[in-house]
Amino acid sequence: MTAPATAPPAFEGENLRRSYQADGVAVEALRGVDLCIESGEFVAIIGPSGSGKSTLMHLLGCLDRPTSGTLRVGGVDVATLSEAGLAELRNETIGFVFQSFHLLPRTSALDNVALPLVYRGVGAAERRTRARAALTAVGLGHRLTHRPAQMSGGEQQRVAIARALVGDPKVVLADEPTGNLDTRNGAEVMDILAGLNADQGVAVVLVTHEPEVAARASRRIHVRDGRIEQDAR
């Protein structure tokens, strides 16, 4: 009997480096990072401001490319992809949740959530059906027609999570997802992310500076000065 195929790691990075030019001076944001995040893991990336954690998150999300080193997303070497191919990988594989929500202010929750499906060429009726299901899954089935300004911060973040989920991603990247929320709403958002990981097997990788948020993850990667300082399970 043939053994079942195993999913490739969500992310594999080998000697990842990222440098920038600032006033003619090269600044190394990442200095040779090696990491492997398996499909279905729940990982927190922790570090002080300027440690390189956000740079690492941008690389994992295919929003930027490493200066050197190898990065594979779902087994695909990002160096082999054109910008269009990178955008397609990002759209089909990764759901994003940001601290600032990034919702369209004059657009309903339903249409905000449906937006990623436009870029996939999904028809209008199916877009709305899937967006409605995603909003219902995060407890906002009663807020479909509300615009962001008509919702609380916690509700806006749940809309952002629904938008991340509507394309059935293999991994969700969350950048300080509780940073603009009070304790209660932050805990509710973390419950949703933890449930998504536990119930659907979606890998969740979040950046945070809050120890209580990081404690919800099953693995914590501490970043300092552009390097992984500690990797704890």
C-alpha positions as CSV (number, residue, x, y, z in Angstrom):
1,M,0.0,0.0,0.0
2,T,1.3,3.5,-0.9
3,A,1.9,5.7,2.1
4,P,-0.3,8.9,2.1
5,A,1.5,12.0,0.8
6,T,2.5,14.4,3.6
7,A,1.9,18.1,3.2
8,P,5.1,20.1,2.7
9,P,6.0,22.6,5.5
10,A,4.0,25.8,5.4
11,F,7.3,27.7,5.4
12,E,11.0,26.7,5.2
13,G,13.7,29.3,5.4
14,E,17.4,28.7,5.1
15,N,19.9,31.5,5.9
16,L,17.4,34.2,5.3
17,R,18.8,37.7,5.2
18,R,17.1,41.0,4.5
19,S,19.0,44.3,4.3
20,Y,17.8,47.8,3.5
21,Q,19.5,51.0,2.5
22,A,18.8,53.9,4.9
23,D,20.6,57.2,4.1
24,G,23.2,55.3,2.2
25,V,23.9,52.8,5.0
26,A,23.0,49.1,4.8
27,V,20.8,48.0,7.7
28,E,20.5,44.3,8.3
29,A,17.0,43.5,9.5
30,L,17.5,39.7,9.3
31,R,20.9,38.1,9.7
32,G,20.8,34.5,8.6
33,V,17.5,33.0,9.9
34,D,16.8,29.3,9.6
35,L,13.3,28.0,10.4
36,C,10.7,25.5,9.5
37,I,7.0,25.9,10.3
38,E,5.0,22.8,9.6
39,S,1.5,22.6,8.1
40,G,-1.0,23.0,10.9
41,E,1.3,24.5,13.5
42,F,0.3,27.4,15.8
43,V,3.3,29.7,16.1
44,A,4.0,33.0,17.8
45,I,6.9,35.2,16.7
46,I,8.0,37.4,19.6
47,G,10.5,40.1,19.9
48,P,11.1,43.8,20.8
49,S,10.6,46.6,18.4
50,G,13.3,46.5,15.7
51,S,14.1,42.9,16.3
52,G,13.2,41.8,12.8
53,K,10.0,40.0,13.5
54,S,7.8,42.1,11.2
55,T,10.4,41.8,8.4
56,L,10.3,38.0,8.9
57,M,6.5,38.1,8.7
58,H,6.6,40.1,5.5
59,L,8.9,37.6,3.9
60,L,6.7,34.6,5.0
61,G,3.7,36.4,3.6
62,C,5.4,37.0,0.2
63,L,5.0,40.7,0.6
64,D,8.8,41.1,0.3
65,R,11.7,38.9,-0.9
66,P,14.8,38.0,1.0
67,T,18.1,39.7,0.0
68,S,19.7,36.3,0.2
69,G,18.9,32.8,1.4
70,T,16.1,30.4,0.4
71,L,12.5,30.6,1.3
72,R,9.9,28.0,0.3
73,V,6.2,28.5,0.9
74,G,4.2,25.3,0.7
75,G,7.2,23.7,-0.9
76,V,7.6,26.4,-3.6
77,D,10.9,28.3,-3.8
78,V,9.7,32.0,-4.0
79,A,12.9,32.9,-5.9
80,T,11.5,30.9,-8.9
81,L,8.4,33.0,-9.1
82,S,7.6,36.2,-11.1
83,E,5.8,39.0,-9.3
84,A,2.5,37.7,-10.8
85,G,3.4,34.2,-9.6
86,L,4.2,35.5,-6.1
87,A,0.9,37.3,-6.0
88,E,-1.0,34.2,-7.0
89,L,0.8,32.1,-4.4
90,R,0.0,34.7,-1.8
91,N,-3.7,34.9,-2.8
92,E,-4.2,31.2,-2.9
93,T,-2.2,30.1,0.1
94,I,-2.2,32.8,2.8
95,G,-4.8,34.8,4.7
96,F,-3.7,38.0,6.3
97,V,-4.9,39.6,9.5
98,F,-3.4,43.1,10.4
99,Q,-3.4,45.1,13.6
100,S,-5.1,48.1,11.7
101,F,-7.8,45.9,10.1
102,H,-7.3,47.4,6.6
103,L,-11.0,47.4,5.8
104,L,-12.5,49.5,3.1
105,P,-14.4,52.2,5.1
106,R,-17.4,52.8,2.7
107,T,-17.9,49.1,2.0
108,S,-20.1,46.6,3.9
109,A,-18.7,43.8,5.9
110,L,-20.0,41.3,3.3
111,D,-18.2,43.1,0.5
112,N,-15.0,43.6,2.5
113,V,-14.8,39.9,3.1
114,A,-15.7,39.0,-0.5
115,L,-12.9,41.2,-1.9
116,P,-10.1,38.6,-2.1
117,L,-12.4,36.3,-4.2
118,V,-12.6,39.0,-6.8
119,Y,-9.0,38.6,-7.6
120,R,-9.6,34.8,-8.1
121,G,-12.3,35.4,-10.6
122,V,-15.0,33.9,-8.4
123,G,-18.5,34.9,-9.6
124,A,-20.5,37.5,-7.6
125,A,-23.2,35.1,-6.3
126,E,-20.6,32.6,-5.0
127,R,-18.5,35.4,-3.5
128,R,-21.4,36.6,-1.5
129,T,-22.3,33.1,-0.3
130,R,-18.8,32.4,0.8
131,A,-18.4,35.8,2.5
132,R,-21.7,35.3,4.3
133,A,-20.5,31.9,5.6
134,A,-17.1,33.3,6.7
135,L,-18.8,36.1,8.6
136,T,-21.2,33.7,10.3
137,A,-18.3,31.5,11.3
138,V,-16.8,34.4,13.3
139,G,-20.1,35.4,14.9
140,L,-21.0,38.3,12.6
141,G,-23.8,36.8,10.5
142,H,-26.0,39.7,11.8
143,R,-23.6,42.4,10.7
144,L,-23.4,41.7,6.9
145,T,-24.5,45.1,5.7
146,H,-22.7,47.2,8.4
147,R,-19.7,49.3,7.4
148,P,-16.6,49.4,9.5
149,A,-17.5,52.7,11.3
150,Q,-20.7,51.0,12.5
151,M,-18.8,48.3,14.3
152,S,-16.6,48.0,17.3
153,G,-12.9,47.4,17.0
154,G,-13.4,43.7,18.0
155,E,-16.0,43.3,15.3
156,Q,-13.8,45.0,12.7
157,Q,-11.0,42.5,13.6
158,R,-13.4,39.6,13.2
159,V,-14.4,41.0,9.8
160,A,-10.7,41.0,8.9
161,I,-10.4,37.4,10.1
162,A,-13.4,36.4,8.0
163,R,-11.7,38.1,5.0
164,A,-8.6,36.0,5.7
165,L,-10.6,32.8,5.8
166,V,-12.9,33.3,2.8
167,G,-10.3,31.9,0.4
168,D,-9.7,28.7,2.5
169,P,-6.0,29.5,3.1
170,K,-3.5,26.9,4.2
171,V,-2.0,29.5,6.6
172,V,-3.1,32.6,8.4
173,L,-0.5,35.3,9.1
174,A,-1.6,37.7,11.9
175,D,0.5,40.8,12.6
176,E,-0.3,42.1,16.1
177,P,-3.9,41.0,15.8
178,T,-4.9,42.1,19.3
179,G,-2.8,45.3,19.3
180,N,-5.7,47.7,18.9
181,L,-8.2,45.7,21.0
182,D,-9.1,45.7,24.7
183,T,-8.5,42.6,26.8
184,R,-11.9,41.0,26.2
185,N,-12.0,41.6,22.5
186,G,-8.4,40.5,22.2
187,A,-9.2,37.2,24.0
188,E,-12.2,36.6,21.6
189,V,-10.0,37.1,18.6
190,M,-7.4,34.7,19.9
191,D,-10.1,32.2,20.6
192,I,-11.2,32.4,16.9
193,L,-7.6,31.9,15.7
194,A,-6.9,29.1,18.1
195,G,-10.2,27.4,17.0
196,L,-9.3,27.8,13.4
197,N,-6.0,26.0,14.0
198,A,-7.4,23.3,16.2
199,D,-10.7,22.6,14.3
200,Q,-9.6,23.1,10.7
201,G,-5.9,22.4,10.8
202,V,-4.9,25.8,9.3
203,A,-1.5,26.9,10.3
204,V,-1.5,30.2,12.3
205,V,1.6,32.4,12.6
206,L,1.3,35.5,14.6
207,V,3.6,38.4,15.5
208,T,3.1,39.8,18.9
209,H,4.9,41.6,21.7
210,E,2.3,40.5,24.3
211,P,3.4,37.4,26.4
212,E,-0.2,36.4,27.2
213,V,-1.0,36.3,23.5
214,A,2.1,34.4,22.6
215,A,1.2,31.9,25.4
216,R,-1.8,30.7,23.3
217,A,0.5,29.4,20.6
218,S,2.0,25.9,20.8
219,R,5.4,27.2,19.7
220,R,7.1,30.5,20.3
221,I,10.0,31.8,18.2
222,H,11.9,34.7,19.9
223,V,13.6,37.1,17.5
224,R,16.3,39.6,18.5
225,D,18.7,41.6,16.4
226,G,17.7,39.9,13.2
227,R,18.3,36.4,14.5
228,I,16.3,33.6,16.2
229,E,17.3,33.8,19.8
230,Q,15.0,30.9,21.0
231,D,12.6,28.4,19.5
232,A,10.4,26.9,22.2
233,R,7.7,24.3,22.0
